[in-house]
Amino acid sequence: MSDAHPPAHPAPQPPAPERPLPLPLACGAGLLMGAADSVPGVSGGTIALVLGVYERLIESISACLRLPTLVRTPEGRARLARALHFLLPLGMGVLAAYYVGTRVLVGPTESPGLLRRADTAPLCYAFFLGLVLFSLPEPWRRIGQRTGVSYCAALLAAVFVAWLVGLDHATSAPQDWMLLPGGALAISVMLLPGISGSLLLLVLGQYTTIAGAVHNLDQGAEVTRLLIFFAGVLLGLIFFIPFLRYLLRRHHDLTLATLTGLMLGSVRALWPWKSHYDLKDPALGRMVNVGVGSDWLWALLALAAGAGSVWFLDRLARRIARSGH
């Protein structure tokens, strides 16, 4: 008989790395996220959560931020390769959809987009309302154990965001230096399901400036504004992503409960009928008006279309989950 004895507890095995997401699916997820990020009141993080790629997104960005450390080892380089394989097509989809989305919603000065027209804006907001409202169960069902703390966190987050989106929008054009903190705040908010980065830019008075710069790249001043804004985005990624990654790893259920509350509170921003419309600015005046317009039937149909889009996204998320795991 051998004197060797097997260990009482086998050594834990490292988790298998996620399979690369197929290129068309990663690009498609980016298109949907970019379209959402171009819409005030809708969060690209919400779309990532609905599609089931949210935590992969955070981990991939975190890996790229640790580039100097990871390139030193074969395992680190493999992790970077997986992150880039996911982020590059996703990012191209986000940029393409954001450009098209802001073109359609805001549009150039001579041809106002859908959100700058009083006849189409209520229908757009009704569609967005259905999209977000019927997405609420997605983060909530991912909570492993719902406790009283979870319900309190969700309630407080919902109240906070409902108060935030009810603030008056800034109307003056921002100075260029303000675009740096604006970019940092926007990307931090944009990665949180439930809070719209575009909505935050509206509150800061920067949405029209950034959307206009995207569609006027032939002007040097607009390019400078975009560079300042993207420098702020980079700062936001560097400082915010590690904190969010920590919350998802150490306080997963509480974080998802808070995110659910953020989504619920953001619904206030999507009420179709605003108190007034300013056709020169996509902020469209005050965010909330309890009245109902004469186009309520079309608004209900648009809301139903948003709900149907959630159903489609859920089917797409299932396909992504099967491909990625």
DAGI-V185061 format. One record per backbone hydrogen bond with DSSP energy under -0.5 kcal/mol. NH is the residue of the N-H (numbers start at 1). CO is the residue of the C=O. E is the energy in kcal/mol with one decimal. If there is no record, write none. Layout:
nh = {NH NH}
co = {CO CO}
e = {E E}
This chain:
nh = {19 26 27 28 29 30 31 32 33 34 35 36 37 38 39 40 42 45 47 48 49 50 51 52 52 53 54 57 58 59 60 61 62 63 64 65 66 66 67 69 70 71 72 73 77 78 79 80 81 82 83 84 85 86 87 88 90 91 92 93 94 95 96 97 98 99 100 101 102 103 104 105 106 107 111 113 114 115 116 116 117 120 121 124 125 126 127 128 129 130 131 132 133 134 135 136 136 138 139 140 141 142 142 143 147 151 152 153 154 155 156 157 158 159 160 161 162 163 164 165 166 166 167 170 170 174 178 179 180 181 182 183 184 185 186 187 188 189 190 191 192 193 195 196 200 201 202 203 204 205 205 206 207 210 211 212 213 214 215 216 219 220 223 224 225 226 227 228 229 230 231 232 233 234 235 236 237 238 239 240 241 244 245 246 247 248 249 250 251 255 256 257 258 259 260 261 262 263 264 265 266 267 267 268 269 270 271 274 275 279 281 284 296 299 300 301 302 303 304 305 306 307 308 309 310 311 312 313 314 315 316 317 318 319 320 321 322 323 324 325}
co = {324 22 23 24 25 26 27 28 29 30 31 32 33 34 36 38 39 190 43 44 45 46 47 48 49 48 48 53 54 55 56 57 58 59 60 61 62 63 64 66 66 67 69 70 73 74 75 76 77 78 79 80 81 82 83 84 86 87 88 89 90 91 92 93 94 95 96 97 98 99 100 101 102 102 108 106 104 105 105 113 114 117 117 120 121 122 123 124 125 126 127 128 129 130 132 132 133 135 135 136 137 138 139 140 145 147 148 149 150 151 152 153 154 155 156 157 158 159 160 161 162 163 164 202 203 205 175 176 177 177 178 179 180 181 182 183 184 185 186 187 189 191 192 194 196 197 198 199 200 201 202 201 201 206 207 208 209 210 211 213 216 218 219 220 221 222 223 224 225 226 227 228 229 230 231 232 233 234 235 236 237 240 241 242 243 244 245 246 247 251 252 253 254 255 256 257 258 259 260 261 262 263 264 265 266 267 268 272 286 277 278 281 293 295 296 297 298 299 300 301 302 303 304 305 306 307 308 309 310 311 312 313 314 315 316 317 318 319 320 321}
e = {-1.3 -2.4 -2.6 -2.3 -2.6 -2.0 -2.2 -2.1 -2.3 -2.9 -2.2 -1.9 -2.7 -1.3 -1.8 -0.6 -1.8 -1.2 -1.4 -2.3 -2.1 -2.6 -2.5 -0.6 -0.8 -2.3 -0.9 -2.1 -2.2 -2.4 -2.4 -2.3 -2.3 -2.0 -1.9 -1.9 -0.9 -0.6 -1.3 -0.9 -2.4 -1.9 -1.1 -1.3 -2.4 -2.2 -2.0 -2.3 -2.2 -2.1 -2.2 -2.7 -2.3 -1.2 -3.0 -2.4 -1.3 -3.4 -2.2 -2.0 -2.3 -2.6 -2.2 -2.5 -2.6 -2.2 -2.2 -3.2 -2.6 -1.7 -2.3 -3.0 -2.2 -2.3 -1.0 -2.8 -2.4 -1.5 -0.5 -1.4 -1.2 -0.7 -2.4 -1.9 -2.5 -2.2 -2.1 -2.3 -2.4 -2.2 -2.0 -2.4 -2.8 -1.8 -1.2 -0.6 -0.9 -1.6 -0.5 -1.0 -2.4 -0.6 -0.7 -1.4 -0.6 -1.9 -2.3 -2.6 -2.3 -2.3 -2.7 -2.2 -2.2 -2.3 -2.3 -2.3 -2.3 -2.0 -2.4 -2.7 -0.5 -0.6 -1.5 -0.6 -0.7 -0.6 -1.2 -1.7 -1.0 -0.7 -1.6 -2.4 -1.8 -2.6 -2.5 -2.2 -1.6 -2.5 -2.9 -1.4 -1.7 -0.6 -1.6 -0.5 -1.9 -2.1 -1.8 -2.1 -2.2 -0.5 -1.0 -3.3 -1.1 -2.5 -2.7 -2.4 -2.0 -2.1 -1.0 -1.3 -1.6 -0.5 -1.8 -2.2 -1.9 -2.1 -2.3 -2.2 -2.4 -2.9 -1.8 -1.6 -1.8 -2.2 -1.9 -2.4 -2.2 -2.2 -2.0 -2.5 -1.3 -2.4 -2.8 -2.0 -2.0 -2.2 -1.7 -2.8 -2.3 -2.4 -2.3 -2.2 -2.1 -2.4 -2.2 -1.8 -2.2 -2.1 -2.3 -2.6 -1.7 -0.6 -1.0 -1.3 -1.2 -1.6 -1.1 -0.8 -0.6 -0.7 -1.7 -1.6 -0.9 -2.1 -2.2 -1.9 -2.3 -2.5 -2.4 -2.0 -2.0 -2.2 -2.5 -1.8 -1.6 -1.7 -2.1 -2.7 -2.4 -2.0 -2.3 -2.8 -2.0 -1.7 -2.5 -2.7 -2.2 -2.2 -2.8 -1.4}
